[in-house]
Amino acid sequence: MSAVNQDLIAAKLNISRTTVSRSLANHPAISAETRARVQSLADELGYRHSPGRASRRAKLSRTLTIGVLVGIPAENVVMATATFPYIIKGIRDRAELDRVSIDIHYQPPGDFHPDSNRQSVYRHIRNGDWRGIILIHPFAESAVEMIARKISTVAVLESYKQPGIDIIDTDDAPAIVSLVEDLHAAGHRRIGFLSWDYPVGGHWVARRFSGYVEALFNLGLEFHPEWVLNVHKQMPRLTPTEVTDAVVRRIKEDHVTAWVCAADHQAYPLMQDLQTRGIRVPEDCSITGFDGLEPPPGLRRVTSMRVPHEHIGASALSRLVNRIRHPQAPRRKILVEASLVPGETVAAPPPV
C-alpha cells in the first residue's frame, strides 16, 4: 500500500502537489472548493502533517510580513502627499502593536500591469516574502485581480470587483448629502458637482456623486446634467483648467451659486483659478470639498468633510491580519464616517 503523502493526494485528485500543500495550509490563492476536496481526502486517507514541518510552520507564523503598495497618481501629487502618509502612520502604529513587519512600495498605477513579471511587487508575491498586501489609492482592476488570486488583499479608499478583497473606505454618500444640505440651508438652490478626470480608478468620485444626487432628490431640487463635470464616462473629459472654464460659464449663464467638489485637492485650485477671474469665494460662489486638508497659503479653509486616515490605516492592517488567519471568512467592507470641517467658503448666494 502506498504511503499517504501529498503526492498521493495530488495523484488521486489529479492536481499538483503545490496545490495540495497550499490547500492544506488554507492558502487564499486556492479556491474554497479545492481546499475542501483536498482536506476531505486527506482526512479520509488518514494523512498527517509531519511534526518537523508543522513545527517549522508554527515558527514562521510568528514572523508576519505584509506589503503596502502605494499608488501615487502622477497627475496629482498633492492628493497623494496629503493622504497616504497618515494612512501609513496608522498602518505602522497598528503593525507595531501586532508585531507585524511591513514592506512599503510606491507604484504609479498607470505603470502597474499584471503581465509585467519584472516588477518587484510580483516578485515578492511569487517568492512568498509577503503574507498579504494593502493597496492604497486606485489600481487597474486587472492588476488587482491578479494580486487577489495569489495573496490576501485589503484595499484602502477604493472598491474593486474581486470578491476576495476586503475594503476599508469612507462612507462617502452620507457625507456629501450633509454638505449639500448645508448649502441648501444657506439659501442655495442651484448647486453643481465637479471632479477631476482620473485615468485609473475613481469609484470614490461616483460614490460622492451619488450623495449629491440623493441630496438633490431629498431636497426637491432639480438635477441638471450640464452642472455635473467629469463624472459621466461618455461626456468629454475636462482638464482642471477646462473645469474652471465650465464653472465660470455655468455661474454666468445659469446662475449656479454653489459647487460641490469631490475632493479638497480639486476645491483649492478651483478657488485660486476663480480668484484670478474675478469670482470671489464665497461672496460670488460657495464651494465645498472633501478630505479636510489644510488650506494652501492665502486661501480660506474650504468647508469639507475630514477623513480619519490614520484610523483607516490601522483598520486595514487589522483586517488583513484577520483575513490571513481566516482566509475563508466572508468578505468585509468597512465604512468609516467622515466629520464636518466648518470652513469659510459657504455663504448665502448673491442676489440675482
Disulfide bonds with the S-S distance in Angstrom:
none
